[in-house]
Amino acid sequence: MLSSINVYAQDDNSVIVKIGNENITVKDFRLRIELSPYISANKTIDQHSDREFKNDFLYSLVAEKLWAKDAEALGFISSDKYKFYFKPLEDLFVRDALFKREVNDKVKLSAVDVNNGIQKSQFKLVTQVISTKDSGKIYSFFNQIKKNKNFDSTLTNFSEFDTSDVNVTSGSLKDEEIEDSLYSLKLNQFTLPIKSEIGWIIFRLKNKIFTPIDLNDKVTMDRMKKAIRERRIEIRYHEYMEELLAGTRIDINRESFLFVFRSLWDIIRGKPGDTDIIKVYSVNEFDFASIIKSSTQEDLNKPLFSIEKNNISVKDFLGDLSFNGFSVPRQDSILVFQKLEKRAKQFVENQIITKEGYKRKLNLAPDVVKDLSLWRQKYLAELYSKSILDSIYISDDELYDYYLNEIVNEKEYPLFNLRIVTLTELDEVSKIFDLLKEGKDFAEIVKQYGKTDPLVNENCETGLKPFPLLSDIGKLALSLKLNEVYGPIRRNDAYSIVQLFDKSKSSDSLQLSFESVKNELRSGLRIKIMTEKLEKITSNLAEKYNVKIYNDALDKIQFTKIPMFLHRFMGFGGRIAGVPLLTPFSGWMNNSVRKKLLP
């Protein structure tokens, strides 16, 4: 048994790529490939061939690492742009580390906890729930049943009460104290009135069904212990927050807050406003960049609030909003104001927690340094590729030539009709995958969100279009199967989920005038030119940083393909993708380059 563990650990540390003095190990590779949804942009590879799939993924991973290395060498890491986007992520990991140490690691289950859990797990309670929003009436009812003991006849006098039967099992209620009180009841006994999210309720025990569990069943026991532990963590979390926030008073600068509100509201009210089509109004990365560009340094550096004489600025708050996403379901200034107030309150609390984490130097903790290194690579690589895209200018003549070559003179090209939903908030992305797991149809899901992407129409569809008109999604469409749902794809600061549901081939009946498609065509051409530039740059960087790929080690890697998106919950709130999502970019590798990269 021990020898097999040692062999696996040794394999995990085997090097598959050397990039200068850095390595990509089997462990690094497996972490990314198993937790990243990935479809190659190279339509010639066989997606079902593990070998071809692994190679393609590795070339994309090497590209990301090379871009990040060059971006760091060029000083991107010192830029205001990088700090604006990366600081909220670093703060998130520091808070997560503090949560582990002060909350998670402080919770230990006792033998009594486990024993009580076992006892409760062996019984299912059938309860009658009586509820009302009127506290006076619930207490009047309670006093009457306490005196005359005739529960059912008394209940007939309160016809306005809602009643239902609810099965209660160990861990099914949020409040453990309430659950314990239910388990202590005898048949037909009832609880005191309880204040809940739905109003005032009284439980009555109707039946107690014995459901024996196998104490040797590890899955069952672990599930039971996990439920108990999560409750203890919740209690410890509230205790710690009381300790941390005790005596703290933070005043938000009203003028600074109003500046942020007006900036966001100007963006949201300026968006096309058709509530039948658009059901989510998001402030995206370009919007935040526009706010930063159009604002004075004086406005951006104004303190929003202070913690122990350290100012947290308007720009810090904008960075947090950009990182976590900000959206509303309709163009309503009051709604924007209320949501922003809530976010500001949460931001204050998070900054107090963050400051405590930095005080303890948790940003230097090995687990935080390791996680941030991985995400830093992704952020630098994204900034690097965007810098190439931003440098590309296309004249009208170049665009027209491209139109002639790709649309007019191309006799037969594939047409794709895609459904796309693009969201900035990861909670909403996760909700979509939960709905898909429940068997909900993607077509119905996208309708709930409306037009969230500039590529789609009022039906949340692109309509049949050639891939050059589908911007950065176009090349992906070439590799999708019919009716396949794929994602999320990281696009700027948002996540897109895509479904190819119809495809065809061009015909003479399809006439696309230059004026009708030139904006989409410009976007597609810029991405095409960027891709070609980046392929040359990446090949040169591979030589510059002396990349060596060890195919023997790569061939031996066994991995599991995970088709669905996994996310990671962070301590004190927030979530991120399980690992950075990898952008498919393997076209820089060709036979000539490949020969140079062999050790």
BELKAMO-V615031 format. One record per pair of residues at least 12 apart in sequence whose ideal C-beta (glycine too) atoms are under 6 Angstrom apart, sorted by the first residue. I is the first residue (numbers start at 1). GAP is how many residues later the second one is. D is the distance in whole Angstrom. If there is no record, write none. Layout:
i=I gap=GAP d=D
i=I gap=GAP d=D
This chain:
i=11 gap=15 d=6
i=12 gap=14 d=5
i=12 gap=15 d=4
i=13 gap=12 d=5
i=14 gap=12 d=5
i=14 gap=539 d=5
i=16 gap=13 d=6
i=16 gap=534 d=5
i=16 gap=537 d=5
i=16 gap=538 d=5
i=17 gap=45 d=6
i=17 gap=532 d=5
i=18 gap=530 d=4
i=19 gap=46 d=6
i=19 gap=526 d=5
i=19 gap=528 d=5
i=20 gap=525 d=5
i=26 gap=531 d=6
i=30 gap=529 d=5
i=32 gap=547 d=6
i=33 gap=24 d=5
i=33 gap=526 d=5
i=34 gap=525 d=6
i=34 gap=526 d=6
i=34 gap=528 d=5
i=35 gap=531 d=5
i=35 gap=543 d=4
i=35 gap=544 d=5
i=36 gap=545 d=6
i=36 gap=546 d=5
i=37 gap=528 d=6
i=38 gap=19 d=6
i=38 gap=544 d=6
i=39 gap=440 d=5
i=39 gap=447 d=6
i=40 gap=16 d=4
i=40 gap=544 d=5
i=41 gap=434 d=5
i=41 gap=543 d=4
i=42 gap=544 d=6
i=43 gap=435 d=5
i=43 gap=436 d=5
i=56 gap=530 d=5
i=59 gap=527 d=4
i=59 gap=530 d=5
i=60 gap=522 d=5
i=60 gap=524 d=5
i=60 gap=525 d=5
i=60 gap=526 d=5
i=63 gap=475 d=5
i=63 gap=522 d=5
i=64 gap=317 d=4
i=66 gap=472 d=6
i=66 gap=475 d=4
i=67 gap=314 d=4
i=67 gap=317 d=4
i=68 gap=309 d=4
i=68 gap=312 d=4
i=68 gap=313 d=5
i=70 gap=471 d=6
i=71 gap=309 d=4
i=71 gap=312 d=6
i=71 gap=313 d=4
i=72 gap=308 d=6
i=76 gap=304 d=6
i=76 gap=307 d=5
i=84 gap=235 d=5
i=86 gap=293 d=5
i=87 gap=232 d=6
i=88 gap=231 d=5
i=88 gap=232 d=5
i=88 gap=235 d=4
i=89 gap=286 d=6
i=91 gap=263 d=5
i=92 gap=478 d=5
i=92 gap=482 d=5
i=93 gap=275 d=5
i=93 gap=278 d=6
i=93 gap=279 d=6
i=94 gap=260 d=6
i=94 gap=263 d=4
i=94 gap=268 d=5
i=94 gap=269 d=5
i=95 gap=258 d=5
i=95 gap=259 d=6
i=95 gap=262 d=6
i=95 gap=477 d=5
i=96 gap=474 d=4
i=96 gap=475 d=4
i=97 gap=265 d=4
i=97 gap=268 d=5
i=97 gap=271 d=5
i=98 gap=259 d=4
i=98 gap=264 d=6
i=99 gap=472 d=2
i=99 gap=473 d=5
i=102 gap=138 d=5
i=103 gap=130 d=6
i=103 gap=133 d=5
i=103 gap=134 d=5
i=103 gap=137 d=6
i=106 gap=130 d=6
i=107 gap=125 d=5
i=107 gap=126 d=5
i=107 gap=129 d=5
i=113 gap=115 d=5
i=117 gap=107 d=5
i=117 gap=111 d=5
i=120 gap=50 d=4
i=120 gap=63 d=6
i=121 gap=49 d=5
i=121 gap=92 d=5
i=121 gap=103 d=5
i=122 gap=89 d=6
i=122 gap=90 d=6
i=122 gap=91 d=6
i=123 gap=85 d=6
i=124 gap=43 d=6
i=124 gap=45 d=5
i=124 gap=85 d=5
i=124 gap=87 d=5
i=125 gap=43 d=4
i=125 gap=57 d=6
i=125 gap=83 d=6
i=126 gap=41 d=6
i=126 gap=80 d=5
i=126 gap=81 d=4
i=127 gap=39 d=5
i=127 gap=41 d=6
i=127 gap=76 d=5
i=127 gap=78 d=6
i=128 gap=37 d=6
i=128 gap=76 d=4
i=128 gap=78 d=5
i=129 gap=35 d=5
i=129 gap=37 d=5
i=129 gap=72 d=6
i=129 gap=74 d=6
i=130 gap=31 d=5
i=130 gap=33 d=5
i=130 gap=72 d=5
i=131 gap=31 d=5
i=131 gap=67 d=6
i=131 gap=68 d=5
i=131 gap=70 d=4
i=132 gap=29 d=5
i=132 gap=67 d=6
i=132 gap=68 d=6
i=133 gap=66 d=4
i=135 gap=65 d=5
i=138 gap=55 d=5
i=138 gap=62 d=4
i=139 gap=54 d=6
i=141 gap=17 d=5
i=142 gap=51 d=5
i=168 gap=14 d=6
i=171 gap=56 d=3
i=176 gap=55 d=5
i=182 gap=21 d=6
i=185 gap=20 d=4
i=187 gap=18 d=6
i=189 gap=16 d=6
i=190 gap=12 d=6
i=190 gap=14 d=4
i=191 gap=12 d=5
i=250 gap=55 d=5
i=250 gap=98 d=5
i=252 gap=53 d=5
i=252 gap=92 d=6
i=253 gap=50 d=6
i=253 gap=51 d=6
i=256 gap=46 d=5
i=256 gap=48 d=5
i=256 gap=58 d=5
i=259 gap=40 d=6
i=260 gap=57 d=6
i=261 gap=76 d=6
i=261 gap=79 d=5
i=263 gap=28 d=5
i=264 gap=19 d=6
i=265 gap=68 d=5
i=265 gap=71 d=5
i=267 gap=16 d=5
i=267 gap=20 d=5
i=268 gap=13 d=5
i=268 gap=63 d=6
i=269 gap=62 d=6
i=273 gap=58 d=5
i=277 gap=173 d=6
i=277 gap=174 d=5
i=277 gap=181 d=4
i=278 gap=172 d=5
i=278 gap=173 d=5
i=279 gap=170 d=6
i=279 gap=171 d=3
i=280 gap=47 d=5
i=280 gap=169 d=6
i=280 gap=172 d=5
i=281 gap=47 d=5
i=282 gap=45 d=4
i=282 gap=142 d=5
i=283 gap=43 d=5
i=285 gap=207 d=4
i=285 gap=208 d=4
i=288 gap=34 d=4
i=300 gap=14 d=5
i=300 gap=15 d=4
i=301 gap=12 d=5
i=302 gap=12 d=5
i=304 gap=13 d=5
i=307 gap=48 d=5
i=312 gap=39 d=5
i=317 gap=30 d=6
i=320 gap=27 d=6
i=325 gap=99 d=3
i=325 gap=100 d=4
i=353 gap=219 d=5
i=375 gap=205 d=6
i=378 gap=202 d=4
i=388 gap=142 d=5
i=388 gap=145 d=6
i=388 gap=146 d=6
i=389 gap=141 d=5
i=392 gap=134 d=5
i=392 gap=137 d=5
i=392 gap=138 d=6
i=394 gap=128 d=6
i=394 gap=131 d=6
i=399 gap=123 d=6
i=402 gap=123 d=5
i=403 gap=111 d=5
i=403 gap=118 d=6
i=406 gap=62 d=5
i=407 gap=105 d=6
i=412 gap=93 d=6
i=412 gap=94 d=6
i=413 gap=53 d=5
i=413 gap=93 d=5
i=415 gap=49 d=4
i=415 gap=51 d=6
i=415 gap=89 d=5
i=416 gap=61 d=4
i=416 gap=84 d=6
i=416 gap=87 d=5
i=417 gap=44 d=6
i=417 gap=45 d=6
i=417 gap=47 d=5
i=417 gap=85 d=4
i=418 gap=44 d=5
i=418 gap=80 d=6
i=418 gap=82 d=6
i=419 gap=27 d=5
i=419 gap=41 d=6
i=419 gap=42 d=6
i=419 gap=80 d=4
i=420 gap=33 d=4
i=420 gap=35 d=6
i=420 gap=36 d=5
i=420 gap=76 d=6
i=420 gap=78 d=5
i=421 gap=25 d=5
i=421 gap=28 d=5
i=421 gap=31 d=5
i=421 gap=76 d=5
i=422 gap=30 d=5
i=422 gap=31 d=4
i=422 gap=72 d=5
i=422 gap=74 d=4
i=423 gap=72 d=6
i=424 gap=70 d=5
i=426 gap=149 d=5
i=429 gap=59 d=5
i=429 gap=66 d=5
i=430 gap=137 d=6
i=432 gap=13 d=6
i=433 gap=132 d=5
i=442 gap=43 d=5
i=442 gap=57 d=5
i=446 gap=14 d=4
i=464 gap=40 d=6
i=468 gap=56 d=4
i=469 gap=48 d=6
i=469 gap=51 d=4
i=471 gap=52 d=5
i=471 gap=53 d=6
i=472 gap=55 d=5
i=477 gap=23 d=6
i=480 gap=20 d=4
i=483 gap=18 d=6
i=484 gap=16 d=6
i=485 gap=14 d=5
i=486 gap=12 d=5
i=488 gap=77 d=6
i=490 gap=91 d=5
i=535 gap=52 d=5
i=535 gap=53 d=4
i=538 gap=50 d=4
i=539 gap=49 d=5
i=539 gap=54 d=5
i=547 gap=50 d=5
i=548 gap=51 d=4
i=549 gap=48 d=5
i=566 gap=12 d=4
